[in-house]
Each structure stands twice: as structure tokens, then as C-alpha cells.
Amino acid sequence: MRIFVGKEYGADIFVHDGMVEVMALLGKHITPEPDYAELGHYYPSGLKNEKEIKEKLRQAVKNLGITHGAVNMDYLVNGEEIFIVDLGARMGGNIIYSHIIPEATGRDYAKEMIMQAVGESTNHQPFHKNMAVATRLLALTPGVIEKLPDFSHIEAKYGVEIFHHLKVGDTIHKYHTNLDGGGYILATDEVLEYAEKKAENALREIDDSILRR
């Protein structure tokens, strides 16, 4: 049996009006083995052969007979080779459909899905130009929370959005899956490197600012 080794990426695909549209190819930050848990996503993916990869993903959707709705994929890339490791007829989680796709493409993905579901024509006109996007899950140092930082201050300082469900008294567990995360950081910029720095710096300040016992 061949073992395929490569870097993991993601994709969200919208099947509509007889088309299989790859909304976005996303790069991933993940933990090392054995968990391989997602730590965040970024767009653009930086892949050199995006055109060929998109065609392979479209063909996989067609081969499975999916004729409408959302498809989320994870795949490994090693040079020109691609190996699909997960395909689900659903929208991407970890704020992919709700925030990453709209910011990256200017498309209201959720709205278009709802319009399709009720039989209305979808509107594919972007509401703004494409942006570079970087996210981080709140994978934090374990402990029991005694005091939380001022999230509004951190948002303003780094130009990010923070979505969290942390409360004083909560136990932060060691990060093994995204269920161990406390929320998300979303950063956008015209340059991906800057968006990545914003997200990473905000994550570091959040983690350093939480008082634990």
C-alpha cells in the first residue's frame, strides 16, 4: 500500500446552475502528528498549480454525482500530485463559510446557499474585491481562567475580529481538536503576510493576557 505524504489544504465548492464552482482553495496551519488538528486557515493558498487542482476537485464532485449544494474537501499536495483525504457534502466549518469565503471572495456564501435551497436564482456578484485572509483558532495554554483580557482592545490594536466563548471559571484543555479551542481570530489585509502577522500577534497577546490558576 502506498503512503501519500504532502501538505494539507482545504477547498470549498458550490455546485449550482449546472456548474461545479471552486469558491476558494485554502492553506492550513495544523498541529503535528498524531493529532493533525487545524490551527487556522489562509487565503490565497499559494499553490502554484491551482488551475490543475481545481479541475481535479471538480472532477471528484462530478464523479460522486453531487448536483447541487456545498462540498468541503481536504486534500494533500506534493508537487503535481494531489490526494483527496476527506470530502463532505457540507459547508466548511471553523468560520470558513461564514467569514473566510465572504472576505476572500466578496461573496455571501451562506446567502447564496439559502437562495438555492428555496429555488431562487443566486447572485454571484462580489460585494468587494478579494482580500487576503488569515485565521487562528484560540488554541491556548491549558488552565482554569481567572481573568480574561480586553478583547475589544486587542481587536483594535491588531485590526482583527475575535469570536470567542471563553468565560471566567472555564477550563482550557490541551489542544487536540478544534473542540478544544476557545474561538477564532479573523484578520484581513491586501497582503497575506500582514494578515498572518495580525492574527498570530493577536493570538499571542490573548494567550499571554489570560490569568490562570
C-alpha positions, 0 to 999 in steps of 0.5 A: 500500500502506498503512503501519500505524504504532502501538505494539507489544504482545504477547498470549498465548492458550490455546485449550482446552475449546472456548474461545479464552482471552486469558491476558494482553495485554502492553506492550513496551519495544523498541529503535528502528528498524531493529532493533525488538528487545524490551527487556522486557515489562509487565503490565497493558498499559494499553490502554484498549480491551482488551475490543475487542482481545481479541475481535479476537485471538480472532477471528484464532485462530478464523479460522486454525482453531487448536483447541487449544494456545498462540498468541503474537501481536504486534500494533500499536495506534493508537487503535481500530485494531489490526494483527496483525504476527506470530502463532505457534502457540507459547508466548511466549518471553523468560520470558513463559510461564514467569514473566510469565503465572504472576505476572500471572495466578496461573496455571501456564501451562506446567502447564496446557499439559502437562495438555492435551497428555496429555488431562487436564482443566486447572485454571484456578484462580489460585494468587494474585491478579494482580500487576503485572509488569515485565521487562528483558532484560540488554541491556548495554554491549558488552565482554569481562567481567572481573568480574561483580557480586553478583547475589544482592545486587542481587536483594535490594536491588531485590526482583527475580529475575535469570536470567542466563548471563553468565560471566567471559571472555564477550563482550557484543555490541551489542544487536540481538536478544534473542540478544544479551542476557545474561538477564532481570530479573523484578520484581513489585509491586501497582503497575506503576510500582514494578515498572518502577522495580525492574527498570530500577534493577536493570538499571542497577546490573548494567550499571554493576557489570560490569568490562570490558576 
